[in-house]
Amino acid sequence: QVQLVESGGGLVQPGGSLTLSCATRGFTLDWYPIAWFRQAPGKEREGVACTSSTDGSVVYADSVKGRFTISKNNAERVQYLQMNSLKPEDTARYYCAVDLREFRTCVLSEPEYDNWGQGIQVTVSS
């Protein structure tokens, strides 16, 4: 059974940092594209970053480039999102998602992902 469990969220001041983790079960992490999405109140869910399973290349949304870093530890089956220089507009519920089609290039498009975690809240506020 596929499971994705996010952790590491919370309240942080503007300019601060936070690292999210996504513990995975039920599939081989490096075979499938995996991503982070977020959804702010009243807004649609948007892609933040993803990692391709073909060559490990990564894609970032323009809004987080240079501030966020996606990574993973295949042996420990964990995906990370390091978030630096956080802004109030980064406030959202963050979701981990996996596309269970093998060896694909990732895209930041919600319909491409078929398994999701429950999400974790990140609030950036002074």
N, C-alpha and C positions, 0 to 999 in steps of 0.2 A: 504494500500500500504506500502510495506516494504521500509524503508529509513534508511540509515546509513550515518552520517555526521561527519567527523573527524575535529578536531581543535587542536590548541596548538603547531603546528610545528614552525620551524624557524631556525635561525642561532645560534649556540652555540659553545663555545670554547672547545677544547679537555679537558676532565676531568670534564666538566660541566654536568648539569642535565636539563631534560625537561620532562614535563608530557603531553602526548597526551590524548585527550578525543574523544569518539565516541558516539554521541547522536543517539539513536535508536527510531524508530517509526514503528508501524504496526505489532508488534509481542511481545509476553511476553518474556522478556529477559532471565529469569531463566529456561525456558523450552528447550532452544536450545544451542548447542555449539557455542561459539563465539571466534573470534581469531583476532590477528594482524599479518599481512604479511608486507613485504617490498620488494622494487625492486630498485636496484641501476642501474645507466646507463650502458647499455651493458650486464646486468646480468639478469638471470631469477628471477622471484618472489620467495621469500622464506618465510617460516613460521617463525615467531618470538616467539609467545606465544599463548596459547589458554586455555579456561576454559570449562570443561565438564559440561553438564547439568544433569548428573546423580548424582554426589556427589560433584560437585564444584571443583574437582581436577584440577590442572593446569599442563601444559607441556611447557617447554621452549626449544628453540634451544640452542645447546651447546655454540654457539657464544655469547649468552646474559645471560647465567646463572650467577647468583650472582650480576648482574648489573641492570637487568630490572625486574619489577614487574607488573604483570597483575592483575587487580581487576575490580570490577563492583559494581554499586549501582542499584539493581533491582527496587527499588521504583522510582528512578529518571530516570531509563532506560538509564544509561550511563555506558560505558566500559572505563577503563583507562589503560594507559601504562606509568608507571613511569620509566624513563630511567636515570640511574646514570653512572658516570665514562664513559662518552661518548667518543668514538674514531672516528677518521676520517672514518674508514671503516663502521661505522654505518650510514653514509650519504646515504640517500635513500628516496624514496617516500613510506610512510607508509599507509597501507590500513587496514580498519576494515572489517571483513567479518563474516557472520552468516550461519550456516548449519541448514536449516529449516526442520530438521527431529528431532522429539521430543525425549528428554531424551537419549542422546547418549554420549559416551566418545569422547572427541575431539582428533583430530590428526592434525599435521601440514602438511597437504597435500592440495594443492590448489584445486584439483577437488572435494573435499568433501564439498566445500562451494559454495552456489548458489546465494548469494546476497552480493554485495560489495559496499563500499563507493567509493567516487571519489579519495580519497587519500590526504595526506598532506605531504609537503616536510620538511625533516629534514636535515640540513647541519651542519656538525661538522668540523670546520675549525678555525685556528687562523688568 
